Amino acid sequence: MGKGKNKKRIDVVYSTNPDYSYDDETFEEEETLSPSNQLLYISHDRKMRKGKTVTLIEGFVGTSDDLSNLGKKLKTKCGVGGSAKDGEIILQGELRDKVIAALEADGYKCKRKGG
């Protein structure tokens, strides 16, 4: 077989039950809530990061595109690097106060989490 022919193969189960239906496990993203309905938690974290401190923004409800757009906006405002994946935004450095000010200016509700 050539390369790439097995990529779309799905493990289908054979059943003699006439009422059996194959359920495709596709991930459905939630609709993005308006900023006034979002409650974001901002915290510092150093675990498993070789002692480097990062700022975590958790609690975002919405699509991954909107999450990455918000992450890009925050990275630009703070002038740092970071990433947005798995429902959280990670910014390099201790920027909790700056992030809270930027998010509240955009209409998000924010809570400090941790010390």
Helices and strands as residue ranges (DSSP letters): G 35-37, E 39-45, E 54-58, H 64-78, E 82-85, E 88-92, H 96-105, E 109-112
